[in-house]
Amino acid sequence: MARFNVDGSKVEGRPVFPFDLEFEPNPDVAAMFPMEREIDENGNEVKFYDQLKRIPEGTVLFWVFARDVPEDEAVFGPSNFVHIANLRQTAPQITSDFGDRRLFFQHESMRMDFDLESQWRDYVPSLSQDDTWGNTPIPDYPEDDETAKAWLRGSLSDHGCPFAWLLSETFNPIFDQ
């Protein structure tokens, strides 16, 4: 993200970026949503995207904080943790075909960060396939594209969420015909 300016142009020279970002959720927004599944007056489950439409325009969703360097004063000097931004909803929530079909976010490997800040590598925990999320083992995701896409379509169809498989929800994979 630090490699590009707001207008999309590439940053000249070496990008400057924090070691860590922390997104603190607004508790007022979290309180708007029930912990259990919400059922409407017709007995149907209220989808998460319909619940999100209740968030008023202008609401701060997250406060964003940054830590400039790892917390190891002997190596880096003092670490600064500062509020750098707010993520605010600037328009009403809508669903869209574009969002469903073309809007994707890609996680990038931290290798590019480590190429610029090699000392940081020792301060980032690594995960293995044996790690768990709470007491829930992380299920293996299919390695072949066809099955992975079928899982994604099934998760979205049955639960309205592409990550249902990760939460060990039961879903029916949908293979292309």
VEXFI-131862 format. One record per atom (N, C-alpha, C): x, y, z; atom name; residue number from 0. Coordinates in steps of 0.05 Angstrom, whole numbers, plus 5000, padded with zeros to 4 digits. Layout:
px X	py Y	pz Z	atom CA	nr NUM
...
REM end
This chain:
px 5016	py 4976	pz 5000	atom N	nr 0
px 5000	py 5000	pz 5000	atom CA	nr 0
px 5018	py 5025	pz 5000	atom C	nr 0
px 5041	py 5024	pz 5013	atom N	nr 1
px 5058	py 5048	pz 5015	atom CA	nr 1
px 5073	py 5053	pz 4989	atom C	nr 1
px 5071	py 5034	pz 4970	atom N	nr 2
px 5086	py 5038	pz 4945	atom CA	nr 2
px 5072	py 5057	pz 4926	atom C	nr 2
px 5047	py 5065	pz 4933	atom N	nr 3
px 5031	py 5081	pz 4914	atom CA	nr 3
px 5020	py 5106	pz 4929	atom C	nr 3
px 5017	py 5128	pz 4914	atom N	nr 4
px 5005	py 5152	pz 4925	atom CA	nr 4
px 4975	py 5149	pz 4923	atom C	nr 4
px 4960	py 5168	pz 4935	atom N	nr 5
px 4931	py 5168	pz 4935	atom CA	nr 5
px 4920	py 5168	pz 4907	atom C	nr 5
px 4934	py 5181	pz 4888	atom N	nr 6
px 4924	py 5182	pz 4860	atom CA	nr 6
px 4932	py 5157	pz 4844	atom C	nr 6
px 4945	py 5138	pz 4857	atom N	nr 7
px 4952	py 5113	pz 4843	atom CA	nr 7
px 4980	py 5113	pz 4831	atom C	nr 7
px 4993	py 5136	pz 4831	atom N	nr 8
px 5020	py 5137	pz 4819	atom CA	nr 8
px 5040	py 5124	pz 4838	atom C	nr 8
px 5061	py 5113	pz 4827	atom N	nr 9
px 5082	py 5099	pz 4843	atom CA	nr 9
px 5098	py 5119	pz 4859	atom C	nr 9
px 5104	py 5112	pz 4884	atom N	nr 10
px 5120	py 5129	pz 4901	atom CA	nr 10
px 5149	py 5130	pz 4890	atom C	nr 10
px 5160	py 5153	pz 4889	atom N	nr 11
px 5188	py 5156	pz 4880	atom CA	nr 11
px 5206	py 5148	pz 4904	atom C	nr 11
px 5227	py 5133	pz 4899	atom N	nr 12
px 5246	py 5126	pz 4920	atom CA	nr 12
px 5235	py 5104	pz 4938	atom C	nr 12
px 5247	py 5102	pz 4962	atom N	nr 13
px 5240	py 5081	pz 4981	atom CA	nr 13
px 5214	py 5087	pz 4996	atom C	nr 13
px 5195	py 5069	pz 4995	atom N	nr 14
px 5170	py 5074	pz 5010	atom CA	nr 14
px 5174	py 5074	pz 5040	atom C	nr 14
px 5158	py 5090	pz 5054	atom N	nr 15
px 5159	py 5092	pz 5083	atom CA	nr 15
px 5133	py 5079	pz 5093	atom C	nr 15
px 5136	py 5060	pz 5111	atom N	nr 16
px 5112	py 5045	pz 5121	atom CA	nr 16
px 5116	py 5036	pz 5149	atom C	nr 16
px 5095	py 5033	pz 5164	atom N	nr 17
px 5097	py 5025	pz 5192	atom CA	nr 17
px 5102	py 4995	pz 5195	atom C	nr 17
px 5113	py 4987	pz 5218	atom N	nr 18
px 5117	py 4958	pz 5223	atom CA	nr 18
px 5090	py 4945	pz 5227	atom C	nr 18
px 5071	py 4958	pz 5239	atom N	nr 19
px 5046	py 4946	pz 5247	atom CA	nr 19
px 5023	py 4966	pz 5245	atom C	nr 19
px 5000	py 4957	pz 5236	atom N	nr 20
px 4976	py 4972	pz 5236	atom CA	nr 20
px 4956	py 4958	pz 5254	atom C	nr 20
px 4941	py 4973	pz 5269	atom N	nr 21
px 4920	py 4962	pz 5286	atom CA	nr 21
px 4894	py 4977	pz 5280	atom C	nr 21
px 4873	py 4962	pz 5275	atom N	nr 22
px 4847	py 4973	pz 5269	atom CA	nr 22
px 4830	py 4968	pz 5294	atom C	nr 22
px 4823	py 4989	pz 5308	atom N	nr 23
px 4806	py 4986	pz 5332	atom CA	nr 23
px 4777	py 4991	pz 5324	atom C	nr 23
px 4760	py 4971	pz 5327	atom N	nr 24
px 4732	py 4974	pz 5318	atom CA	nr 24
px 4717	py 4994	pz 5336	atom C	nr 24
px 4699	py 5008	pz 5324	atom N	nr 25
px 4682	py 5026	pz 5340	atom CA	nr 25
px 4662	py 5009	pz 5355	atom C	nr 25
px 4662	py 5010	pz 5382	atom N	nr 26
px 4643	py 4993	pz 5397	atom CA	nr 26
px 4614	py 5000	pz 5392	atom C	nr 26
px 4608	py 5025	pz 5384	atom N	nr 27
px 4581	py 5032	pz 5378	atom CA	nr 27
px 4570	py 5017	pz 5353	atom C	nr 27
px 4588	py 5013	pz 5334	atom N	nr 28
px 4580	py 4997	pz 5310	atom CA	nr 28
px 4577	py 4968	pz 5317	atom C	nr 28
px 4596	py 4957	pz 5333	atom N	nr 29
px 4594	py 4929	pz 5340	atom CA	nr 29
px 4568	py 4924	pz 5356	atom C	nr 29
px 4559	py 4943	pz 5372	atom N	nr 30
px 4535	py 4939	pz 5388	atom CA	nr 30
px 4510	py 4939	pz 5371	atom C	nr 30
px 4512	py 4947	pz 5346	atom N	nr 31
px 4489	py 4947	pz 5328	atom CA	nr 31
px 4481	py 4919	pz 5319	atom C	nr 31
px 4499	py 4900	pz 5322	atom N	nr 32
px 4494	py 4874	pz 5311	atom CA	nr 32
px 4493	py 4852	pz 5332	atom C	nr 32
px 4473	py 4835	pz 5330	atom N	nr 33
px 4470	py 4814	pz 5350	atom CA	nr 33
px 4492	py 4793	pz 5347	atom C	nr 33
px 4499	py 4780	pz 5369	atom N	nr 34
px 4519	py 4758	pz 5368	atom CA	nr 34
px 4506	py 4733	pz 5356	atom C	nr 34
px 4480	py 4729	pz 5361	atom N	nr 35
px 4467	py 4705	pz 5349	atom CA	nr 35
px 4455	py 4713	pz 5322	atom C	nr 35
px 4448	py 4693	pz 5307	atom N	nr 36
px 4436	py 4698	pz 5281	atom CA	nr 36
px 4410	py 4713	pz 5284	atom C	nr 36
px 4407	py 4734	pz 5268	atom N	nr 37
px 4383	py 4750	pz 5269	atom CA	nr 37
px 4362	py 4739	pz 5250	atom C	nr 37
px 4337	py 4737	pz 5259	atom N	nr 38
px 4315	py 4727	pz 5244	atom CA	nr 38
px 4295	py 4749	pz 5239	atom C	nr 38
px 4286	py 4752	pz 5214	atom N	nr 39
px 4266	py 4773	pz 5208	atom CA	nr 39
px 4238	py 4764	pz 5215	atom C	nr 39
px 4219	py 4782	pz 5210	atom N	nr 40
px 4191	py 4776	pz 5217	atom CA	nr 40
px 4179	py 4753	pz 5201	atom C	nr 40
px 4191	py 4745	pz 5179	atom N	nr 41
px 4182	py 4722	pz 5163	atom CA	nr 41
px 4196	py 4696	pz 5170	atom C	nr 41
px 4214	py 4697	pz 5191	atom N	nr 42
px 4228	py 4673	pz 5199	atom CA	nr 42
px 4253	py 4668	pz 5183	atom C	nr 42
px 4262	py 4687	pz 5166	atom N	nr 43
px 4286	py 4683	pz 5150	atom CA	nr 43
px 4310	py 4696	pz 5164	atom C	nr 43
px 4333	py 4684	pz 5160	atom N	nr 44
px 4357	py 4696	pz 5171	atom CA	nr 44
px 4364	py 4722	pz 5157	atom C	nr 44
px 4370	py 4743	pz 5172	atom N	nr 45
px 4378	py 4768	pz 5160	atom CA	nr 45
px 4408	py 4766	pz 5152	atom C	nr 45
px 4413	py 4770	pz 5127	atom N	nr 46
px 4440	py 4768	pz 5116	atom CA	nr 46
px 4458	py 4790	pz 5127	atom C	nr 46
px 4484	py 4784	pz 5130	atom N	nr 47
px 4502	py 4804	pz 5141	atom CA	nr 47
px 4503	py 4829	pz 5125	atom C	nr 47
px 4500	py 4827	pz 5098	atom N	nr 48
px 4502	py 4851	pz 5082	atom CA	nr 48
px 4477	py 4869	pz 5085	atom C	nr 48
px 4455	py 4857	pz 5092	atom N	nr 49
px 4431	py 4873	pz 5098	atom CA	nr 49
px 4434	py 4886	pz 5126	atom C	nr 49
px 4447	py 4873	pz 5144	atom N	nr 50
px 4452	py 4885	pz 5170	atom CA	nr 50
px 4471	py 4909	pz 5168	atom C	nr 50
px 4491	py 4906	pz 5150	atom N	nr 51
px 4510	py 4928	pz 5147	atom CA	nr 51
px 4497	py 4954	pz 5136	atom C	nr 51
px 4475	py 4951	pz 5121	atom N	nr 52
px 4461	py 4974	pz 5110	atom CA	nr 52
px 4450	py 4992	pz 5132	atom C	nr 52
px 4449	py 4983	pz 5157	atom N	nr 53
px 4439	py 4999	pz 5179	atom CA	nr 53
px 4459	py 5019	pz 5189	atom C	nr 53
px 4484	py 5017	pz 5182	atom N	nr 54
px 4504	py 5035	pz 5192	atom CA	nr 54
px 4500	py 5062	pz 5179	atom C	nr 54
px 4496	py 5083	pz 5195	atom N	nr 55
px 4491	py 5110	pz 5184	atom CA	nr 55
px 4516	py 5121	pz 5169	atom C	nr 55
px 4510	py 5136	pz 5148	atom N	nr 56
px 4531	py 5150	pz 5133	atom CA	nr 56
px 4546	py 5168	pz 5153	atom C	nr 56
px 4572	py 5169	pz 5150	atom N	nr 57
px 4589	py 5186	pz 5167	atom CA	nr 57
px 4599	py 5172	pz 5192	atom C	nr 57
px 4591	py 5148	pz 5197	atom N	nr 58
px 4599	py 5133	pz 5221	atom CA	nr 58
px 4629	py 5125	pz 5219	atom C	nr 58
px 4644	py 5129	pz 5240	atom N	nr 59
px 4671	py 5118	pz 5242	atom CA	nr 59
px 4669	py 5088	pz 5247	atom C	nr 59
px 4680	py 5072	pz 5229	atom N	nr 60
px 4679	py 5043	pz 5232	atom CA	nr 60
px 4703	py 5033	pz 5248	atom C	nr 60
px 4727	py 5044	pz 5242	atom N	nr 61
px 4751	py 5036	pz 5256	atom CA	nr 61
px 4769	py 5060	pz 5260	atom C	nr 61
px 4783	py 5060	pz 5282	atom N	nr 62
px 4805	py 5079	pz 5287	atom CA	nr 62
px 4830	py 5063	pz 5279	atom C	nr 62
px 4848	py 5076	pz 5264	atom N	nr 63
px 4872	py 5063	pz 5254	atom CA	nr 63
px 4897	py 5073	pz 5269	atom C	nr 63
px 4912	py 5055	pz 5280	atom N	nr 64
px 4937	py 5062	pz 5295	atom CA	nr 64
px 4960	py 5048	pz 5281	atom C	nr 64
px 4984	py 5061	pz 5282	atom N	nr 65
px 5008	py 5050	pz 5270	atom CA	nr 65
px 5031	py 5049	pz 5290	atom C	nr 65
px 5047	py 5028	pz 5289	atom N	nr 66
px 5071	py 5026	pz 5305	atom CA	nr 66
px 5094	py 5028	pz 5285	atom C	nr 66
px 5112	py 5046	pz 5289	atom N	nr 67
px 5133	py 5052	pz 5269	atom CA	nr 67
px 5154	py 5029	pz 5267	atom C	nr 67
px 5162	py 5018	pz 5290	atom N	nr 68
px 5183	py 4997	pz 5290	atom CA	nr 68
px 5175	py 4976	pz 5311	atom C	nr 68
px 5186	py 4952	pz 5310	atom N	nr 69
px 5180	py 4932	pz 5331	atom CA	nr 69
px 5187	py 4942	pz 5359	atom C	nr 69
px 5174	py 4931	pz 5378	atom N	nr 70
px 5178	py 4939	pz 5406	atom CA	nr 70
px 5203	py 4925	pz 5418	atom C	nr 70
px 5226	py 4934	pz 5409	atom N	nr 71
px 5252	py 4925	pz 5419	atom CA	nr 71
px 5270	py 4949	pz 5420	atom C	nr 71
px 5269	py 4963	pz 5443	atom N	nr 72
px 5283	py 4989	pz 5445	atom CA	nr 72
px 5314	py 4986	pz 5442	atom C	nr 72
px 5325	py 4963	pz 5450	atom N	nr 73
px 5353	py 4959	pz 5447	atom CA	nr 73
px 5362	py 4958	pz 5417	atom C	nr 73
px 5344	py 4949	pz 5400	atom N	nr 74
px 5351	py 4947	pz 5372	atom CA	nr 74
px 5342	py 4971	pz 5356	atom C	nr 74
px 5317	py 4981	pz 5361	atom N	nr 75
px 5305	py 5001	pz 5344	atom CA	nr 75
px 5302	py 5028	pz 5358	atom C	nr 75
px 5307	py 5030	pz 5384	atom N	nr 76
px 5300	py 5054	pz 5398	atom CA	nr 76
px 5271	py 5053	pz 5406	atom C	nr 76
px 5260	py 5075	pz 5416	atom N	nr 77
px 5232	py 5075	pz 5425	atom CA	nr 77
px 5213	py 5070	pz 5401	atom C	nr 77
px 5193	py 5054	pz 5407	atom N	nr 78
px 5172	py 5048	pz 5388	atom CA	nr 78
px 5149	py 5067	pz 5392	atom C	nr 78
px 5139	py 5079	pz 5371	atom N	nr 79
px 5117	py 5098	pz 5373	atom CA	nr 79
px 5091	py 5085	pz 5362	atom C	nr 79
px 5070	py 5087	pz 5378	atom N	nr 80
px 5044	py 5076	pz 5370	atom CA	nr 80
px 5025	py 5100	pz 5369	atom C	nr 80
px 5016	py 5108	pz 5345	atom N	nr 81
px 5000	py 5132	pz 5342	atom CA	nr 81
px 4975	py 5128	pz 5325	atom C	nr 81
px 4955	py 5144	pz 5331	atom N	nr 82
px 4930	py 5144	pz 5316	atom CA	nr 82
px 4937	py 5159	pz 5289	atom C	nr 82
px 4932	py 5145	pz 5267	atom N	nr 83
px 4939	py 5157	pz 5241	atom CA	nr 83
px 4914	py 5163	pz 5223	atom C	nr 83
px 4892	py 5150	pz 5229	atom N	nr 84
px 4869	py 5153	pz 5211	atom CA	nr 84
px 4843	py 5142	pz 5224	atom C	nr 84
px 4821	py 5149	pz 5212	atom N	nr 85
px 4795	py 5137	pz 5218	atom CA	nr 85
px 4784	py 5125	pz 5192	atom C	nr 85
px 4773	py 5102	pz 5193	atom N	nr 86
px 4758	py 5091	pz 5170	atom CA	nr 86
px 4729	py 5098	pz 5175	atom C	nr 86
px 4719	py 5115	pz 5158	atom N	nr 87
px 4692	py 5126	pz 5161	atom CA	nr 87
px 4675	py 5118	pz 5137	atom C	nr 87
px 4650	py 5111	pz 5142	atom N	nr 88
px 4631	py 5105	pz 5121	atom CA	nr 88
px 4622	py 5131	pz 5109	atom C	nr 88
px 4628	py 5135	pz 5083	atom N	nr 89
px 4622	py 5161	pz 5071	atom CA	nr 89
px 4598	py 5161	pz 5053	atom C	nr 89
px 4586	py 5137	pz 5050	atom N	nr 90
px 4562	py 5135	pz 5034	atom CA	nr 90
px 4545	py 5112	pz 5044	atom C	nr 90
px 4520	py 5110	pz 5037	atom N	nr 91
px 4504	py 5088	pz 5047	atom CA	nr 91
px 4515	py 5061	pz 5036	atom C	nr 91
px 4512	py 5040	pz 5052	atom N	nr 92
px 4520	py 5013	pz 5044	atom CA	nr 92
px 4501	py 5004	pz 5022	atom C	nr 92
px 4512	py 4992	pz 5001	atom N	nr 93
px 4496	py 4980	pz 4980	atom CA	nr 93
px 4508	py 4953	pz 4972	atom C	nr 93
px 4492	py 4937	pz 4960	atom N	nr 94
px 4502	py 4912	pz 4948	atom CA	nr 94
px 4505	py 4918	pz 4918	atom C	nr 94
px 4523	py 4904	pz 4905	atom N	nr 95
px 4527	py 4910	pz 4877	atom CA	nr 95
px 4538	py 4885	pz 4863	atom C	nr 95
px 4532	py 4883	pz 4837	atom N	nr 96
px 4543	py 4862	pz 4820	atom CA	nr 96
px 4573	py 4866	pz 4818	atom C	nr 96
px 4582	py 4891	pz 4817	atom N	nr 97
px 4611	py 4896	pz 4816	atom CA	nr 97
px 4625	py 4884	pz 4841	atom C	nr 97
px 4613	py 4890	pz 4864	atom N	nr 98
px 4625	py 4880	pz 4889	atom CA	nr 98
px 4625	py 4849	pz 4890	atom C	nr 98
px 4604	py 4837	pz 4880	atom N	nr 99
px 4603	py 4808	pz 4880	atom CA	nr 99
px 4622	py 4795	pz 4860	atom C	nr 99
px 4626	py 4807	pz 4837	atom N	nr 100
px 4640	py 4794	pz 4816	atom CA	nr 100
px 4668	py 4804	pz 4811	atom C	nr 100
px 4674	py 4830	pz 4817	atom N	nr 101
px 4699	py 4841	pz 4808	atom CA	nr 101
px 4716	py 4854	pz 4830	atom C	nr 101
px 4705	py 4858	pz 4854	atom N	nr 102
px 4720	py 4871	pz 4875	atom CA	nr 102
px 4733	py 4850	pz 4893	atom C	nr 102
px 4760	py 4849	pz 4891	atom N	nr 103
px 4774	py 4830	pz 4907	atom CA	nr 103
px 4798	py 4843	pz 4920	atom C	nr 103
px 4804	py 4835	pz 4944	atom N	nr 104
px 4827	py 4845	pz 4959	atom CA	nr 104
px 4847	py 4822	pz 4960	atom C	nr 104
px 4872	py 4829	pz 4955	atom N	nr 105
px 4893	py 4809	pz 4955	atom CA	nr 105
px 4912	py 4815	pz 4978	atom C	nr 105
px 4918	py 4794	pz 4994	atom N	nr 106
px 4938	py 4796	pz 5014	atom CA	nr 106
px 4965	py 4793	pz 5001	atom C	nr 106
px 4984	py 4810	pz 5008	atom N	nr 107
px 5010	py 4808	pz 4996	atom CA	nr 107
px 5029	py 4795	pz 5017	atom C	nr 107
px 5048	py 4781	pz 5007	atom N	nr 108
px 5069	py 4769	pz 5024	atom CA	nr 108
px 5085	py 4792	pz 5037	atom C	nr 108
px 5093	py 4787	pz 5062	atom N	nr 109
px 5109	py 4807	pz 5076	atom CA	nr 109
px 5138	py 4806	pz 5066	atom C	nr 109
px 5145	py 4789	pz 5048	atom N	nr 110
px 5172	py 4787	pz 5038	atom CA	nr 110
px 5181	py 4814	pz 5026	atom C	nr 110
px 5163	py 4829	pz 5013	atom N	nr 111
px 5171	py 4855	pz 5002	atom CA	nr 111
px 5178	py 4874	pz 5025	atom C	nr 111
px 5163	py 4873	pz 5047	atom N	nr 112
px 5170	py 4890	pz 5070	atom CA	nr 112
px 5197	py 4882	pz 5081	atom C	nr 112
px 5202	py 4856	pz 5084	atom N	nr 113
px 5227	py 4846	pz 5095	atom CA	nr 113
px 5250	py 4852	pz 5077	atom C	nr 113
px 5245	py 4854	pz 5051	atom N	nr 114
px 5267	py 4862	pz 5032	atom CA	nr 114
px 5277	py 4890	pz 5040	atom C	nr 114
px 5259	py 4908	pz 5049	atom N	nr 115
px 5266	py 4935	pz 5056	atom CA	nr 115
px 5274	py 4937	pz 5086	atom C	nr 115
px 5262	py 4921	pz 5103	atom N	nr 116
px 5267	py 4922	pz 5132	atom CA	nr 116
px 5273	py 4894	pz 5142	atom C	nr 116
px 5296	py 4883	pz 5135	atom N	nr 117
px 5302	py 4855	pz 5141	atom CA	nr 117
px 5302	py 4849	pz 5171	atom C	nr 117
px 5308	py 4869	pz 5188	atom N	nr 118
px 5308	py 4864	pz 5217	atom CA	nr 118
px 5280	py 4858	pz 5228	atom C	nr 118
px 5260	py 4866	pz 5214	atom N	nr 119
px 5232	py 4862	pz 5224	atom CA	nr 119
px 5224	py 4833	pz 5224	atom C	nr 119
px 5236	py 4817	pz 5207	atom N	nr 120
px 5228	py 4788	pz 5203	atom CA	nr 120
px 5227	py 4773	pz 5230	atom C	nr 120
px 5246	py 4778	pz 5247	atom N	nr 121
px 5247	py 4764	pz 5273	atom CA	nr 121
px 5224	py 4772	pz 5292	atom C	nr 121
px 5210	py 4793	pz 5286	atom N	nr 122
px 5189	py 4803	pz 5304	atom CA	nr 122
px 5161	py 4796	pz 5294	atom C	nr 122
px 5159	py 4781	pz 5273	atom N	nr 123
px 5133	py 4773	pz 5261	atom CA	nr 123
px 5130	py 4744	pz 5265	atom C	nr 123
px 5109	py 4735	pz 5281	atom N	nr 124
px 5105	py 4706	pz 5285	atom CA	nr 124
px 5097	py 4693	pz 5259	atom C	nr 124
px 5106	py 4668	pz 5255	atom N	nr 125
px 5099	py 4653	pz 5232	atom CA	nr 125
px 5079	py 4631	pz 5240	atom C	nr 125
px 5063	py 4623	pz 5221	atom N	nr 126
px 5043	py 4603	pz 5226	atom CA	nr 126
px 5050	py 4577	pz 5211	atom C	nr 126
px 5041	py 4555	pz 5222	atom N	nr 127
px 5045	py 4530	pz 5207	atom CA	nr 127
px 5017	py 4517	pz 5204	atom C	nr 127
px 5016	py 4496	pz 5189	atom N	nr 128
px 4990	py 4482	pz 5185	atom CA	nr 128
px 4980	py 4470	pz 5211	atom C	nr 128
px 4997	py 4467	pz 5231	atom N	nr 129
px 4989	py 4455	pz 5257	atom CA	nr 129
px 4977	py 4476	pz 5275	atom C	nr 129
px 4979	py 4501	pz 5268	atom N	nr 130
px 4967	py 4522	pz 5286	atom CA	nr 130
px 4937	py 4521	pz 5286	atom C	nr 130
px 4925	py 4530	pz 5307	atom N	nr 131
px 4896	py 4530	pz 5309	atom CA	nr 131
px 4886	py 4558	pz 5314	atom C	nr 131
px 4860	py 4561	pz 5309	atom N	nr 132
px 4846	py 4586	pz 5314	atom CA	nr 132
px 4829	py 4581	pz 5338	atom C	nr 132
px 4838	py 4591	pz 5362	atom N	nr 133
px 4824	py 4583	pz 5386	atom CA	nr 133
px 4827	py 4554	pz 5390	atom C	nr 133
px 4805	py 4540	pz 5394	atom N	nr 134
px 4806	py 4510	pz 5396	atom CA	nr 134
px 4798	py 4497	pz 5370	atom C	nr 134
px 4794	py 4513	pz 5349	atom N	nr 135
px 4785	py 4502	pz 5324	atom CA	nr 135
px 4808	py 4499	pz 5305	atom C	nr 135
px 4814	py 4474	pz 5296	atom N	nr 136
px 4836	py 4471	pz 5277	atom CA	nr 136
px 4829	py 4485	pz 5251	atom C	nr 136
px 4849	py 4495	pz 5237	atom N	nr 137
px 4845	py 4508	pz 5211	atom CA	nr 137
px 4843	py 4486	pz 5190	atom C	nr 137
px 4820	py 4484	pz 5177	atom N	nr 138
px 4817	py 4463	pz 5157	atom CA	nr 138
px 4834	py 4468	pz 5133	atom C	nr 138
px 4842	py 4447	pz 5119	atom N	nr 139
px 4857	py 4449	pz 5095	atom CA	nr 139
px 4839	py 4459	pz 5072	atom C	nr 139
px 4849	py 4478	pz 5057	atom N	nr 140
px 4834	py 4489	pz 5034	atom CA	nr 140
px 4842	py 4472	pz 5009	atom C	nr 140
px 4824	py 4467	pz 4991	atom N	nr 141
px 4832	py 4451	pz 4968	atom CA	nr 141
px 4854	py 4464	pz 4952	atom C	nr 141
px 4872	py 4447	pz 4941	atom N	nr 142
px 4894	py 4457	pz 4926	atom CA	nr 142
px 4888	py 4461	pz 4897	atom C	nr 142
px 4868	py 4447	pz 4886	atom N	nr 143
px 4861	py 4451	pz 4858	atom CA	nr 143
px 4840	py 4473	pz 4855	atom C	nr 143
px 4844	py 4489	pz 4834	atom N	nr 144
px 4827	py 4513	pz 4830	atom CA	nr 144
px 4797	py 4506	pz 4828	atom C	nr 144
px 4791	py 4484	pz 4814	atom N	nr 145
px 4762	py 4477	pz 4810	atom CA	nr 145
px 4748	py 4472	pz 4836	atom C	nr 145
px 4760	py 4457	pz 4853	atom N	nr 146
px 4747	py 4451	pz 4879	atom CA	nr 146
px 4747	py 4476	pz 4897	atom C	nr 146
px 4768	py 4492	pz 4897	atom N	nr 147
px 4769	py 4516	pz 4913	atom CA	nr 147
px 4747	py 4535	pz 4905	atom C	nr 147
px 4742	py 4538	pz 4878	atom N	nr 148
px 4721	py 4556	pz 4869	atom CA	nr 148
px 4693	py 4544	pz 4876	atom C	nr 148
px 4691	py 4518	pz 4876	atom N	nr 149
px 4665	py 4505	pz 4883	atom CA	nr 149
px 4660	py 4510	pz 4913	atom C	nr 149
px 4680	py 4509	pz 4930	atom N	nr 150
px 4677	py 4515	pz 4958	atom CA	nr 150
px 4668	py 4544	pz 4962	atom C	nr 150
px 4681	py 4562	pz 4948	atom N	nr 151
px 4674	py 4590	pz 4950	atom CA	nr 151
px 4645	py 4595	pz 4941	atom C	nr 151
px 4637	py 4584	pz 4919	atom N	nr 152
px 4609	py 4587	pz 4909	atom CA	nr 152
px 4590	py 4575	pz 4929	atom C	nr 152
px 4596	py 4552	pz 4940	atom N	nr 153
px 4579	py 4539	pz 4960	atom CA	nr 153
px 4577	py 4555	pz 4986	atom C	nr 153
px 4599	py 4565	pz 4995	atom N	nr 154
px 4599	py 4581	pz 5020	atom CA	nr 154
px 4582	py 4606	pz 5016	atom C	nr 154
px 4585	py 4619	pz 4993	atom N	nr 155
px 4569	py 4643	pz 4988	atom CA	nr 155
px 4540	py 4637	pz 4985	atom C	nr 155
px 4534	py 4615	pz 4971	atom N	nr 156
px 4506	py 4608	pz 4966	atom CA	nr 156
px 4492	py 4600	pz 4992	atom C	nr 156
px 4505	py 4583	pz 5008	atom N	nr 157
px 4492	py 4573	pz 5032	atom CA	nr 157
px 4493	py 4592	pz 5056	atom C	nr 157
px 4514	py 4609	pz 5058	atom N	nr 158
px 4517	py 4626	pz 5081	atom CA	nr 158
px 4521	py 4656	pz 5075	atom C	nr 158
px 4523	py 4663	pz 5049	atom N	nr 159
px 4528	py 4691	pz 5043	atom CA	nr 159
px 4556	py 4700	pz 5051	atom C	nr 159
px 4574	py 4681	pz 5056	atom N	nr 160
px 4601	py 4688	pz 5066	atom CA	nr 160
px 4622	py 4670	pz 5053	atom C	nr 160
px 4643	py 4682	pz 5041	atom N	nr 161
px 4663	py 4665	pz 5028	atom CA	nr 161
px 4681	py 4650	pz 5047	atom C	nr 161
px 4678	py 4655	pz 5073	atom N	nr 162
px 4696	py 4642	pz 5092	atom CA	nr 162
px 4682	py 4621	pz 5109	atom C	nr 162
px 4658	py 4613	pz 5101	atom N	nr 163
px 4643	py 4593	pz 5117	atom CA	nr 163
px 4659	py 4568	pz 5122	atom C	nr 163
px 4674	py 4559	pz 5101	atom N	nr 164
px 4691	py 4535	pz 5104	atom CA	nr 164
px 4711	py 4538	pz 5126	atom C	nr 164
px 4722	py 4563	pz 5130	atom N	nr 165
px 4742	py 4567	pz 5151	atom CA	nr 165
px 4730	py 4565	pz 5179	atom C	nr 165
px 4704	py 4571	pz 5181	atom N	nr 166
px 4690	py 4569	pz 5206	atom CA	nr 166
px 4678	py 4542	pz 5210	atom C	nr 166
px 4685	py 4523	pz 5193	atom N	nr 167
px 4675	py 4496	pz 5194	atom CA	nr 167
px 4645	py 4494	pz 5191	atom C	nr 167
px 4633	py 4513	pz 5177	atom N	nr 168
px 4605	py 4512	pz 5171	atom CA	nr 168
px 4600	py 4491	pz 5150	atom C	nr 168
px 4577	py 4478	pz 5151	atom N	nr 169
px 4569	py 4459	pz 5131	atom CA	nr 169
px 4559	py 4474	pz 5106	atom C	nr 169
px 4569	py 4467	pz 5082	atom N	nr 170
px 4560	py 4479	pz 5058	atom CA	nr 170
px 4562	py 4459	pz 5035	atom C	nr 170
px 4548	py 4464	pz 5013	atom N	nr 171
px 4548	py 4447	pz 4990	atom CA	nr 171
px 4565	py 4459	pz 4968	atom C	nr 171
px 4589	py 4447	pz 4962	atom N	nr 172
px 4605	py 4459	pz 4940	atom CA	nr 172
px 4589	py 4459	pz 4914	atom C	nr 172
px 4592	py 4481	pz 4899	atom N	nr 173
px 4578	py 4484	pz 4873	atom CA	nr 173
px 4599	py 4483	pz 4851	atom C	nr 173
px 4599	py 4462	pz 4836	atom N	nr 174
px 4618	py 4459	pz 4813	atom CA	nr 174
px 4605	py 4470	pz 4788	atom C	nr 174
px 4621	py 4483	pz 4770	atom N	nr 175
px 4610	py 4492	pz 4744	atom CA	nr 175
px 4599	py 4469	pz 4729	atom C	nr 175
px 4577	py 4474	pz 4715	atom N	nr 176
px 4565	py 4453	pz 4699	atom CA	nr 176
px 4576	py 4453	pz 4671	atom C	nr 176
REM end
